[in-house]
């Protein structure tokens, strides 16, 4: 199911998994990247990550998903963990109220260290445990996500329910954000050129091959 690291891709997107310990972050990742689930999953120490190639429109995107310990004593990473991340899955356990209450804390950290345009999906995991064990109703999770401007989905890593959808939601929305940025950059470039032409200033186009040739022609060596 997982694709090799060396396979050709058009984009590389980094996304992170965050949330309390034992909410199922590692099993969500292993289910998505290798279609594996471990009942005896041990707490993550430090940082782990996995890759998987995804087709979005006509592009191949290599998703690099990072997973880290939810336990405070292992968390000495913060800004380096979030650096370059374009998306996040913020995970809680629907059967443990404390993990949902802590979502606010994780969201603060995410907004402090993450990109301002980061795509965030709130994930209520362990939906397989059913209504008897549930402490957070789906509607409550959905309402919180809506109030904070997040996407929302409930998953079961055990039953492989909505796991693919959760990760694809992040990746597709990142692709949408990046495409929009690209369009805006091109529009700004067009406006700038139009302004220069109106002001009578000359626009000089530089050929990349010419730049390369110039670099090769004038090489300085320092001893």
N, CA, C and O of each residue as an XYZ file, in Angstrom:
892
protein
N       0.826     -1.218      0.000
C       0.000      0.000      0.000
C       0.856      1.263      0.000
O       0.564      2.203     -0.739
N       1.919      1.299      0.826
C       2.807      2.454      0.871
C       3.650      2.528     -0.381
O       3.958      1.491     -0.969
N       4.030      3.703     -0.804
C       4.869      3.875     -1.977
C       6.293      4.149     -1.556
O       6.558      4.639     -0.458
N       7.211      3.819     -2.464
C       8.617      3.988     -2.115
C       8.968      5.474     -2.033
O       8.351      6.325     -2.674
N       9.986      5.746     -1.214
C      10.413      7.132     -1.021
C      10.918      7.735     -2.323
O      10.764      8.932     -2.563
N      11.532      6.884     -3.178
C      12.193      7.377     -4.384
C      11.241      7.628     -5.552
O      11.647      8.207     -6.560
N       9.990      7.205     -5.437
C       9.059      7.385     -6.542
C       8.872      8.857     -6.876
O       8.799      9.714     -5.994
N       8.796      9.125     -8.178
C       8.664     10.507     -8.647
C       7.396     11.164     -8.095
O       6.345     10.529     -8.006
N       7.511     12.446     -7.727
C       6.328     13.174     -7.259
C       6.427     14.623     -7.711
O       7.513     15.124     -8.002
N       5.284     15.285     -7.767
C       5.237     16.698     -8.159
C       5.418     17.618     -6.953
O       6.013     18.690     -7.062
N       4.895     17.183     -5.795
C       4.987     17.987     -4.575
C       5.298     17.098     -3.375
O       4.957     15.915     -3.356
N       5.948     17.685     -2.381
C       6.132     17.034     -1.095
C       5.429     17.889     -0.041
O       5.793     19.047      0.163
N       4.430     17.326      0.624
C       3.692     18.031      1.667
C       3.982     17.384      3.013
O       3.878     16.167      3.166
N       4.344     18.206      3.976
C       4.540     17.704      5.342
C       3.292     18.013      6.170
O       2.776     19.130      6.152
N       2.822     17.004      6.890
C       1.709     17.190      7.824
C       2.081     16.524      9.146
O       2.891     15.597      9.171
N       1.495     16.993     10.239
C       1.845     16.474     11.557
C       0.611     15.920     12.276
O      -0.515     16.365     12.054
N       0.861     14.943     13.137
C      -0.171     14.399     14.020
C       0.078     14.947     15.408
O       1.195     14.851     15.916
N      -0.944     15.523     16.036
C      -0.791     16.009     17.402
C      -2.003     15.601     18.236
O      -3.071     15.295     17.706
N      -1.810     15.606     19.550
C      -2.872     15.203     20.465
C      -2.275     14.462     21.645
O      -1.086     14.144     21.647
N      -3.091     14.189     22.642
C      -2.631     13.514     23.856
C      -2.100     12.111     23.568
O      -2.322     11.548     22.497
N      -1.403     11.576     24.543
C      -0.896     10.213     24.457
C      -2.065      9.226     24.418
O      -3.091      9.437     25.064
N      -1.894      8.156     23.660
C      -2.850      7.038     23.594
C      -4.200      7.385     22.960
O      -5.194      6.698     23.197
N      -4.234      8.455     22.151
C      -5.482      8.738     21.410
C      -5.516      7.969     20.087
O      -6.541      7.932     19.408
N      -4.376      7.351     19.729
C      -4.332      6.531     18.515
C      -3.611      7.147     17.343
O      -3.832      6.735     16.204
N      -2.742      8.137     17.590
C      -2.037      8.824     16.495
C      -1.179      7.850     15.684
O      -1.227      7.846     14.454
N      -0.400      7.030     16.379
C       0.522      6.111     15.690
C      -0.233      5.066     14.879
O       0.194      4.704     13.783
N      -1.361      4.574     15.416
C      -2.142      3.586     14.667
C      -2.859      4.210     13.480
O      -3.061      3.545     12.464
N      -3.248      5.477     13.589
C      -3.806      6.173     12.434
C      -2.758      6.264     11.319
O      -3.056      6.040     10.146
N      -1.531      6.597     11.714
C      -0.454      6.723     10.736
C      -0.100      5.376     10.107
O       0.051      5.283      8.889
N       0.033      4.334     10.927
C       0.398      3.016     10.380
C      -0.729      2.456      9.507
O      -0.469      1.754      8.530
N      -1.970      2.764      9.858
C      -3.106      2.316      9.050
C      -3.087      3.021      7.690
O      -3.333      2.399      6.657
N      -2.796      4.313      7.702
C      -2.771      5.090      6.463
C      -1.579      4.718      5.578
O      -1.726      4.578      4.364
N      -0.398      4.560      6.189
C       0.820      4.357      5.395
C       1.081      2.897      5.041
O       1.622      2.606      3.974
N       0.694      1.960      5.941
C       1.003      0.539      5.699
C      -0.200     -0.392      5.846
O      -0.068     -1.606      5.690
N      -1.373      0.170      6.144
C      -2.577     -0.607      6.418
C      -2.347     -1.614      7.545
O      -2.737     -2.777      7.445
N      -1.708     -1.146      8.616
C      -1.441     -1.979      9.788
C      -2.082     -1.370     11.026
O      -2.237     -0.153     11.135
N      -2.450     -2.244     11.954
C      -2.965     -1.804     13.252
C      -2.394     -2.715     14.318
O      -2.416     -3.937     14.174
N      -1.870     -2.114     15.412
C      -1.288     -2.914     16.499
C      -2.034     -2.647     17.795
O      -2.061     -1.522     18.294
N      -2.636     -3.695     18.330
C      -3.334     -3.561     19.617
C      -2.354     -3.286     20.750
O      -2.703     -2.647     21.743
N      -1.100     -3.782     20.591
C      -0.092     -3.601     21.647
C       0.831     -2.413     21.354
O       1.993     -2.398     21.762
N       0.293     -1.420     20.642
C       1.085     -0.241     20.271
C       1.673      0.443     21.500
O       0.963      0.735     22.462
N       2.983      0.696     21.455
C       3.690      1.352     22.571
C       3.698      2.864     22.363
O       3.585      3.340     21.233
N       3.833      3.625     23.464
C       3.902      5.088     23.311
C       5.075      5.497     22.420
O       6.162      4.925     22.496
N       4.832      6.489     21.585
C       5.896      7.016     20.719
C       6.892      7.800     21.567
O       6.511      8.593     22.429
N       8.181      7.561     21.302
C       9.234      8.325     21.980
C       9.963      9.126     20.907
O      10.509      8.559     19.960
N       9.967     10.435     21.061
C      10.591     11.277     20.041
C       9.661     11.488     18.866
O       8.466     11.727     19.038
N      10.232     11.395     17.640
C       9.465     11.675     16.428
C       9.640     10.530     15.429
O      10.745     10.025     15.231
N       8.553     10.140     14.817
C       8.587      9.159     13.732
C       7.825      9.742     12.556
O       6.968     10.608     12.733
N       8.136      9.263     11.343
C       7.321      9.721     10.215
C       7.247      8.653      9.141
O       8.069      7.738      9.094
N       6.251      8.784      8.281
C       6.041      7.845      7.184
C       5.645      8.623      5.935
O       5.159      9.751      6.007
N       5.868      7.984      4.791
C       5.522      8.600      3.506
C       4.440      7.793      2.800
O       4.322      6.579      2.967
N       3.656      8.516      2.003
C       2.761      7.816      1.081
C       2.439      8.750     -0.074
O       2.185      9.938      0.128
N       2.451      8.205     -1.285
C       2.127      9.003     -2.467
C       0.623      9.006     -2.717
O      -0.038      7.972     -2.629
N       0.098     10.187     -3.030
C      -1.335     10.377     -3.249
C      -1.529     11.128     -4.568
O      -0.798     12.076     -4.856
N      -2.501     10.711     -5.360
C      -2.853     11.424     -6.597
C      -3.942     12.456     -6.295
O      -5.008     12.108     -5.788
N      -3.675     13.708     -6.602
C      -4.672     14.771     -6.480
C      -4.724     15.481     -7.826
O      -3.731     16.045     -8.285
N      -5.902     15.445     -8.452
C      -6.044     15.933     -9.827
C      -5.039     15.171    -10.684
O      -5.053     13.941    -10.703
N      -4.164     15.891    -11.394
C      -3.182     15.199    -12.229
C      -1.796     15.216    -11.593
O      -0.802     14.938    -12.263
N      -1.727     15.540    -10.308
C      -0.439     15.656     -9.616
C      -0.216     14.499     -8.649
O      -1.156     13.975     -8.053
N       1.050     14.116     -8.508
C       1.423     13.117     -7.501
C       2.024     13.846     -6.313
O       3.026     14.551     -6.437
N       1.398     13.665     -5.165
C       1.859     14.336     -3.949
C       2.432     13.311     -2.990
O       1.777     12.324     -2.654
N       3.645     13.549     -2.556
C       4.242     12.693     -1.535
C       3.900     13.300     -0.178
O       4.384     14.377      0.172
N       3.061     12.599      0.580
C       2.679     13.066      1.908
C       3.691     12.541      2.920
O       3.905     11.335      3.044
N       4.301     13.466      3.634
C       5.248     13.110      4.698
C       4.537     13.421      6.023
O       4.390     14.582      6.407
N       4.107     12.370      6.704
C       3.323     12.541      7.930
C       4.194     12.272      9.150
O       4.783     11.199      9.281
N       4.268     13.254     10.041
C       5.086     13.152     11.253
C       4.205     12.812     12.458
O       3.092     13.317     12.607
N       4.735     11.952     13.294
C       4.035     11.521     14.511
C       4.963     11.746     15.696
O       6.164     11.488     15.612
N       4.406     12.226     16.794
C       5.244     12.484     17.965
C       4.552     12.058     19.250
O       3.349     11.795     19.264
N       5.319     11.993     20.319
C       4.773     11.620     21.624
C       3.768     12.657     22.103
O       3.994     13.860     21.972
N       2.666     12.188     22.654
C       1.697     13.100     23.253
C       2.033     13.371     24.710
O       1.462     14.265     25.335
N       2.993     12.568     25.258
C       3.350     12.736     26.665
C       4.300     13.914     26.841
O       5.291     14.037     26.121
N       3.996     14.760     27.786
C       4.751     15.997     27.997
C       6.250     15.749     28.197
O       7.075     16.518     27.704
N       6.606     14.671     28.922
C       8.028     14.490     29.239
C       8.889     14.159     28.014
O      10.115     14.256     28.069
N       8.249     13.770     26.919
C       8.992     13.483     25.700
C       9.007     14.664     24.733
O       9.639     14.592     23.679
N       8.317     15.747     25.081
C       8.135     16.823     24.116
C       9.136     17.956     24.304
O       8.922     18.888     25.079
N      10.248     17.838     23.559
C      11.235     18.910     23.566
C      11.482     19.322     22.118
O      12.623     19.580     21.736
N      10.437     19.386     21.319
C      10.582     19.561     19.874
C       9.911     20.825     19.343
O      10.505     21.573     18.566
N       8.698     21.051     19.759
C       7.857     22.200     19.406
C       8.125     22.787     18.011
O       7.666     22.237     17.010
N       8.860     23.894     17.944
C       8.968     24.631     16.682
C       9.593     23.799     15.568
O       9.172     23.917     14.417
N      10.586     22.961     15.874
C      11.233     22.151     14.833
C      10.266     21.108     14.276
O      10.344     20.752     13.100
N       9.358     20.621     15.114
C       8.370     19.626     14.680
C       7.386     20.240     13.682
O       7.004     19.605     12.700
N       6.985     21.476     13.947
C       5.989     22.143     13.101
C       6.597     22.810     11.866
O       5.881     23.146     10.923
N       7.920     23.002     11.875
C       8.562     23.746     10.783
C       8.296     23.082      9.432
O       8.581     21.899      9.245
N       7.752     23.850      8.505
C       7.505     23.336      7.153
C       6.216     22.545      7.017
O       5.874     22.102      5.921
N       5.495     22.362      8.123
C       4.245     21.595      8.061
C       3.133     22.447      7.456
O       2.916     23.587      7.866
N       2.443     21.888      6.491
C       1.353     22.597      5.823
C      -0.013     22.146      6.327
O      -1.034     22.766      6.027
N      -0.021     21.046      7.105
C      -1.283     20.530      7.619
C      -1.083     19.791      8.925
O       0.034     19.403      9.269
N      -2.182     19.597      9.654
C      -2.124     18.886     10.931
C      -3.416     18.111     11.161
O      -4.506     18.576     10.828
N      -3.270     16.922     11.735
C      -4.416     16.176     12.237
C      -4.359     16.261     13.750
O      -3.436     15.734     14.372
N      -5.332     16.916     14.338
C      -5.412     17.120     15.785
C      -6.367     16.063     16.334
O      -7.576     16.126     16.112
N      -5.808     15.094     17.052
C      -6.551     13.878     17.401
C      -6.932     13.839     18.879
O      -6.128     14.165     19.753
N      -8.179     13.431     19.140
C      -8.603     13.130     20.510
C      -9.324     11.786     20.516
O      -9.692     11.261     19.465
N      -9.518     11.242     21.703
C     -10.182      9.950     21.894
C     -11.631     10.224     22.316
O     -11.862     10.853     23.348
N     -12.596      9.764     21.537
C     -13.996     10.084     21.833
C     -14.477      9.482     23.161
O     -15.545      9.847     23.652
N     -13.697      8.567     23.743
C     -14.098      7.929     25.006
C     -13.413      8.545     26.224
O     -13.634      8.108     27.354
N     -12.566      9.580     25.988
C     -11.862     10.206     27.129
C     -12.005     11.719     27.039
O     -11.375     12.362     26.200
N     -12.832     12.277     27.906
C     -13.131     13.700     27.921
C     -11.874     14.561     28.020
O     -11.783     15.601     27.368
N     -10.903     14.133     28.834
C      -9.675     14.931     29.046
C      -8.929     15.173     27.738
O      -8.359     16.246     27.543
N      -8.927     14.184     26.836
C      -8.198     14.343     25.563
C      -8.871     15.382     24.672
O      -8.205     16.061     23.891
N     -10.185     15.504     24.790
C     -10.921     16.523     24.034
C     -10.703     17.901     24.654
O     -10.529     18.888     23.939
N     -10.715     17.964     25.996
C     -10.461     19.237     26.678
C      -9.088     19.797     26.320
O      -8.911     21.012     26.226
N      -8.106     18.894     26.120
C      -6.734     19.318     25.811
C      -6.548     19.757     24.365
O      -5.489     20.275     24.008
N      -7.552     19.558     23.538
C      -7.475     19.998     22.141
C      -7.185     21.494     22.067
O      -6.452     21.944     21.186
N      -7.761     22.269     22.995
C      -7.523     23.726     23.015
C      -6.047     24.044     23.208
O      -5.504     24.949     22.574
N      -5.403     23.282     24.099
C      -3.969     23.480     24.364
C      -3.150     23.168     23.106
O      -2.246     23.922     22.747
N      -3.471     22.051     22.442
C      -2.741     21.671     21.229
C      -2.955     22.692     20.118
O      -2.044     22.978     19.341
N      -4.153     23.232     20.051
C      -4.469     24.222     19.025
C      -3.675     25.505     19.254
O      -3.207     26.127     18.300
N      -3.521     25.905     20.529
C      -2.708     27.092     20.846
C      -1.267     26.889     20.393
O      -0.656     27.781     19.804
N      -0.732     25.698     20.679
C       0.649     25.385     20.289
C       0.795     25.403     18.773
O       1.768     25.928     18.231
N      -0.190     24.820     18.106
C      -0.189     24.753     16.651
C      -0.173     26.151     16.040
O       0.547     26.412     15.077
N      -0.971     27.038     16.609
C      -1.061     28.401     16.081
C       0.151     29.240     16.443
O       0.467     30.210     15.755
N       0.825     28.875     17.514
C       2.044     29.592     17.910
C       3.220     29.220     17.024
O       3.986     30.088     16.604
N       3.365     27.936     16.741
C       4.546     27.458     16.017
C       4.304     27.109     14.553
O       5.254     27.014     13.777
N       3.036     26.916     14.164
C       2.731     26.482     12.802
C       2.519     27.632     11.835
O       2.438     28.795     12.232
N       2.431     27.286     10.563
C       2.154     28.245      9.493
C       0.745     28.817      9.676
O      -0.173     28.097     10.068
N       0.580     30.093      9.397
C      -0.730     30.741      9.620
C      -1.820     30.168      8.703
O      -3.003     30.227      9.039
N      -1.428     29.617      7.555
C      -2.402     29.030      6.630
C      -2.499     27.505      6.772
O      -3.053     26.834      5.901
N      -1.963     26.966      7.863
C      -1.947     25.524      8.037
C      -3.363     24.943      8.030
O      -4.266     25.475      8.676
N      -3.543     23.864      7.302
C      -4.823     23.156      7.253
C      -4.907     22.239      8.476
O      -4.013     21.426      8.710
N      -5.979     22.374      9.248
C      -6.124     21.555     10.458
C      -7.434     20.768     10.404
O      -8.508     21.327     10.185
N      -7.313     19.452     10.612
C      -8.488     18.587     10.710
C      -8.565     18.048     12.134
O      -7.620     17.429     12.624
N      -9.687     18.286     12.788
C      -9.936     17.734     14.127
C     -10.464     16.316     13.950
O     -11.451     16.087     13.250
N      -9.782     15.359     14.605
C     -10.117     13.943     14.422
C     -10.551     13.323     15.747
O      -9.775     13.263     16.701
N     -11.800     12.865     15.793
C     -12.280     12.110     16.951
C     -12.062     10.637     16.683
O     -12.813     10.030     15.920
N     -11.036     10.045     17.303
C     -10.674      8.655     17.005
C     -11.358      7.678     17.974
O     -11.886      8.070     19.014
N     -11.328      6.403     17.597
C     -11.879      5.273     18.363
C     -13.410      5.233     18.327
O     -14.061      4.871     19.307
N     -13.969      5.617     17.168
C     -15.421      5.586     17.023
C     -15.975      4.163     17.081
O     -17.181      3.979     17.244
N     -15.112      3.157     16.952
C     -15.542      1.761     17.040
C     -16.007      1.371     18.444
O     -16.715      0.378     18.612
N     -15.607      2.153     19.453
C     -15.942      1.801     20.836
C     -17.399      2.089     21.189
O     -17.877      1.676     22.245
N     -18.100      2.791     20.315
C     -19.558      2.895     20.410
C     -20.095      3.835     21.469
O     -19.350      4.461     22.223
N     -21.418      3.911     21.496
C     -22.118      4.886     22.338
C     -21.938      4.642     23.834
O     -21.911      5.597     24.610
N     -21.814      3.394     24.249
C     -21.689      3.079     25.672
C     -20.430      3.706     26.283
O     -20.448      4.166     27.425
N     -19.342      3.717     25.514
C     -18.062      4.240     26.010
C     -17.833      5.709     25.659
O     -16.933      6.348     26.205
N     -18.630      6.231     24.766
C     -18.427      7.588     24.253
C     -18.629      8.647     25.336
O     -19.601      8.605     26.090
N     -17.680      9.610     25.400
C     -17.806     10.740     26.326
C     -17.986     12.059     25.585
O     -18.443     13.045     26.164
N     -17.626     12.076     24.300
C     -17.789     13.289     23.483
C     -18.676     12.937     22.294
O     -18.310     12.111     21.458
N     -19.833     13.563     22.227
C     -20.745     13.324     21.114
C     -20.160     13.923     19.830
O     -19.424     14.909     19.864
N     -20.500     13.311     18.717
C     -19.998     13.778     17.420
C     -20.356     15.249     17.189
O     -19.555     16.014     16.654
N     -21.557     15.631     17.595
C     -22.023     17.003     17.406
C     -21.145     18.002     18.155
O     -20.898     19.106     17.669
N     -20.671     17.606     19.353
C     -19.810     18.481     20.150
C     -18.479     18.721     19.442
O     -17.993     19.850     19.375
N     -17.901     17.646     18.917
C     -16.649     17.778     18.169
C     -16.828     18.649     16.936
O     -15.987     19.493     16.623
N     -17.935     18.430     16.246
C     -18.239     19.183     15.025
C     -18.423     20.673     15.330
O     -17.932     21.531     14.596
N     -19.130     20.965     16.410
C     -19.374     22.368     16.789
C     -18.083     23.083     17.167
O     -17.876     24.242     16.807
N     -17.203     22.373     17.906
C     -15.917     22.977     18.287
C     -15.093     23.278     17.032
O     -14.515     24.358     16.904
N     -15.047     22.319     16.116
C     -14.277     22.497     14.877
C     -14.805     23.686     14.082
O     -14.030     24.489     13.563
N     -16.112     23.791     13.993
C     -16.744     24.880     13.251
C     -16.399     26.238     13.871
O     -16.100     27.197     13.160
N     -16.445     26.304     15.207
C     -16.150     27.557     15.916
C     -14.701     27.983     15.716
O     -14.395     29.176     15.702
N     -13.800     26.995     15.561
C     -12.367     27.297     15.429
C     -11.892     27.318     13.978
O     -10.710     27.533     13.712
N     -12.804     27.098     13.048
C     -12.428     27.107     11.628
C     -11.646     25.888     11.199
O     -10.790     25.977     10.319
N     -11.933     24.731     11.817
C     -11.235     23.487     11.488
C     -12.165     22.562     10.699
O     -13.384     22.730     10.717
N     -11.580     21.598     10.016
C     -12.368     20.515      9.436
C     -12.591     19.483     10.542
O     -11.909     19.514     11.566
N     -13.538     18.574     10.340
C     -13.838     17.592     11.389
C     -14.204     16.236     10.792
O     -14.883     16.149      9.768
N     -13.731     15.171     11.465
C     -14.092     13.818     11.050
C     -13.890     12.865     12.233
O     -12.989     13.064     13.048
N     -14.725     11.837     12.323
C     -14.519     10.786     13.322
C     -13.955      9.555     12.624
O     -14.357      9.224     11.509
N     -13.018      8.881     13.291
C     -12.313      7.754     12.677
C     -12.238      6.560     13.626
O     -12.473      6.676     14.829
N     -11.905      5.414     13.043
C     -11.526      4.234     13.823
C     -10.322      3.613     13.139
O     -10.437      3.046     12.053
N      -9.156      3.723     13.784
C      -7.956      3.092     13.228
C      -8.107      1.577     13.275
O      -7.618      0.874     12.392
N      -8.784      1.074     14.307
C      -8.990     -0.370     14.453
C      -9.792     -0.935     13.289
O      -9.401     -1.933     12.684
N     -10.912     -0.296     12.978
C     -11.792     -0.771     11.901
C     -11.453     -0.167     10.537
O     -12.119     -0.450      9.541
N     -10.418      0.663     10.504
C     -10.033      1.373      9.278
C     -11.205      2.173      8.712
O     -11.486      2.134      7.514
N     -11.879      2.896      9.604
C     -13.039      3.694      9.239
C     -12.655      5.179      9.150
O     -12.244      5.781     10.142
N     -12.794      5.754      7.965
C     -12.524      7.180      7.710
C     -11.059      7.592      7.879
O     -10.747      8.782      7.871
N     -10.162      6.616      8.033
C      -8.733      6.957      8.203
C      -8.194      7.576      6.920
O      -7.583      8.644      6.934
N      -8.435      6.884      5.817
C      -8.015      7.394      4.505
C      -8.604      8.779      4.265
O      -7.913      9.694      3.817
N      -9.888      8.917      4.569
C     -10.588     10.181      4.336
C      -9.978     11.323      5.138
O      -9.859     12.441      4.638
N      -9.588     11.044      6.390
C      -9.009     12.087      7.251
C      -7.714     12.631      6.655
O      -7.525     13.844      6.569
N      -6.825     11.728      6.246
C      -5.545     12.158      5.667
C      -5.743     12.819      4.303
O      -5.095     13.818      3.991
N      -6.640     12.256      3.496
C      -6.899     12.841      2.174
C      -7.489     14.238      2.291
O      -7.202     15.109      1.471
N      -8.314     14.449      3.313
C      -8.897     15.771      3.547
C      -7.787     16.799      3.748
O      -7.815     17.886      3.170
N      -6.808     16.433      4.581
C      -5.673     17.331      4.834
C      -4.889     17.595      3.552
O      -4.609     18.743      3.208
N      -4.540     16.519      2.853
C      -3.684     16.642      1.668
C      -4.369     17.436      0.553
O      -3.748     18.288     -0.082
N      -5.655     17.149      0.318
C      -6.383     17.864     -0.740
C      -6.548     19.342     -0.409
O      -6.461     20.197     -1.290
N      -6.786     19.637      0.860
C      -6.948     21.042      1.254
C      -5.609     21.789      1.181
O      -5.576     22.967      0.824
N      -4.518     21.115      1.513
C      -3.190     21.726      1.353
C      -2.958     22.042     -0.117
O      -2.491     23.127     -0.464
N      -3.289     21.085     -0.977
C      -3.134     21.289     -2.422
C      -3.951     22.502     -2.875
O      -3.494     23.292     -3.702
N      -5.161     22.642     -2.328
C      -6.011     23.784     -2.659
C      -5.394     25.102     -2.226
O      -5.421     26.083     -2.970
N      -4.833     25.125     -1.011
C      -4.190     26.332     -0.480
C      -2.983     26.708     -1.339
O      -2.803     27.873     -1.693
N      -2.151     25.703     -1.674
C      -0.949     25.968     -2.464
C      -1.311     26.445     -3.874
O      -0.650     27.326     -4.424
N      -2.365     25.858     -4.456
C      -2.804     26.275     -5.793
C      -3.287     27.720     -5.767
O      -3.008     28.497     -6.680
N      -4.020     28.070     -4.705
C      -4.523     29.441     -4.553
C      -3.372     30.426     -4.406
O      -3.385     31.505     -4.999
N      -2.363     30.040     -3.600
C      -1.174     30.895     -3.429
C      -0.484     31.129     -4.769
O      -0.068     32.245     -5.078
N      -0.370     30.064     -5.558
C       0.286     30.149     -6.859
C      -0.477     31.079     -7.790
O       0.124     31.890     -8.495
N      -1.809     30.962     -7.793
C      -2.644     31.834     -8.627
C      -2.514     33.293     -8.213
O      -2.431     34.184     -9.058
N      -2.497     33.532     -6.886
C      -2.374     34.901     -6.379
C      -1.018     35.497     -6.736
O      -0.917     36.676     -7.076
N       0.032     34.663     -6.654
C       1.385     35.139     -6.994
C       1.458     35.530     -8.470
O       2.046     36.548     -8.834
N       0.838     34.682     -9.318
C       0.832     34.986    -10.757
C       0.031     36.253    -11.048
O       0.421     37.066    -11.886
N      -1.092     36.412    -10.348
C      -1.934     37.606    -10.534
C      -1.176     38.860    -10.116
O      -1.228     39.879    -10.804
N      -0.473     38.786     -8.991
C       0.318     39.926     -8.510
C       1.435     40.278     -9.479
O       1.743     41.449     -9.705
N       2.042     39.223    -10.051
C       3.119     39.433    -11.028
C       2.570     40.158    -12.262
O       3.214     41.064    -12.792
N       1.394     39.759    -12.711
C       0.757     40.378    -13.884
C       0.425     41.844    -13.604
O       0.648     42.717    -14.443
N      -0.116     42.097    -12.399
C      -0.469     43.470    -12.011
C       0.783     44.347    -11.952
O       0.769     45.491    -12.406
N       1.868     43.798    -11.387
C       3.129     44.541    -11.270
C       3.674     44.895    -12.654
O       4.113     46.021    -12.890
N       3.641     43.915    -13.565
C       4.133     44.157    -14.932
C       3.282     45.224    -15.627
O       3.808     46.104    -16.310
N       1.958     45.134    -15.443
C       1.050     46.105    -16.056
C       1.330     47.507    -15.520
O       1.295     48.482    -16.270
N       1.607     47.603    -14.214
C       1.898     48.903    -13.598
C       3.189     49.484    -14.148
O       3.281     50.684    -14.407
N       4.191     48.622    -14.324
C       5.478     49.084    -14.850
C       5.325     49.583    -16.290
O       5.900     50.602    -16.671
N       4.537     48.841    -17.083
C       4.320     49.246    -18.478
C       3.600     50.585    -18.559
O       3.926     51.430    -19.393
N       2.602     50.770    -17.669
C       1.846     52.021    -17.645
C       2.743     53.198    -17.247
O       2.551     54.327    -17.699
N       3.726     52.905    -16.390
C       4.607     53.980    -15.934
C       5.750     54.240    -16.912
O       6.556     55.150    -16.717
N       5.808     53.422    -17.975
C       6.822     53.629    -19.009
C       8.154     53.001    -18.665
O       9.147     53.259    -19.346
N       8.205     52.182    -17.625
C       9.466     51.533    -17.245
C       9.637     50.251    -18.045
O       8.667     49.581    -18.401
N      10.907     49.927    -18.321
C      11.215     48.748    -19.126
C      11.215     47.495    -18.236
O      11.723     47.511    -17.114
N      10.633     46.410    -18.766
C      10.654     45.121    -18.058
C      11.708     44.252    -18.726
O      11.646     44.008    -19.931
N      12.662     43.793    -17.955
C      13.733     42.944    -18.496
C      13.464     41.495    -18.098
O      13.371     41.179    -16.912
N      13.339     40.618    -19.092
C      13.137     39.191    -18.823
C      14.489     38.503    -18.826
O      15.296     38.707    -19.732
N      14.734     37.685    -17.805
C      16.004     36.970    -17.698
C      15.766     35.499    -17.985
O      14.931     34.859    -17.344
N      16.505     34.966    -18.953
C      16.410     33.552    -19.282
C      17.219     32.748    -18.274
O      18.360     33.096    -17.970
N      16.631     31.670    -17.754
C      17.305     30.844    -16.744
C      18.619     30.274    -17.281
O      19.607     30.190    -16.552
N      18.625     29.877    -18.573
C      19.855     29.334    -19.171
C      20.970     30.368    -19.179
O      22.142     30.037    -18.997
N      20.591     31.629    -19.394
C      21.578     32.707    -19.387
C      22.169     32.883    -18.000
O      23.368     33.124    -17.853
N      21.324     32.763    -16.979
C      21.793     32.885    -15.604
C      22.770     31.774    -15.287
O      23.815     32.008    -14.679
N      22.424     30.541    -15.707
C      23.291     29.387    -15.476
C      24.630     29.585    -16.172
O      25.685     29.329    -15.592
N      24.580     30.041    -17.418
C      25.809     30.266    -18.189
C      26.676     31.316    -17.514
O      27.900     31.186    -17.473
N      26.038     32.367    -16.980
C      26.774     33.426    -16.287
C      27.470     32.877    -15.051
O      28.620     33.214    -14.770
N      26.767     32.035    -14.323
C      27.359     31.439    -13.121
C      28.588     30.617    -13.480
O      29.600     30.657    -12.780
N      28.489     29.858    -14.597
C      29.615     29.004    -14.995
C      30.795     29.821    -15.492
O      31.954     29.445    -15.316
N      30.471     30.963    -16.125
C      31.521     31.795    -16.716
C      32.333     32.537    -15.662
O      33.552     32.665    -15.779
N      31.646     33.024    -14.634
C      32.318     33.809    -13.598
C      32.297     33.054    -12.278
O      31.410     33.256    -11.448
N      33.274     32.192    -12.094
C      33.369     31.405    -10.864
C      34.545     31.897    -10.057
O      35.668     31.926    -10.559
N      34.312     32.287     -8.812
C      35.393     32.767     -7.941
C      35.823     31.654     -6.999
O      34.989     30.924     -6.464
N      37.078     31.535     -6.808
C      37.589     30.531     -5.863
C      38.344     31.240     -4.757
O      39.150     32.134     -5.016
N      38.079     30.835     -3.518
C      38.766     31.425     -2.369
C      39.652     30.371     -1.732
O      39.192     29.271     -1.427
N      40.902     30.696     -1.532
C      41.829     29.737     -0.916
C      42.052     30.101      0.544
O      42.800     29.418      1.243
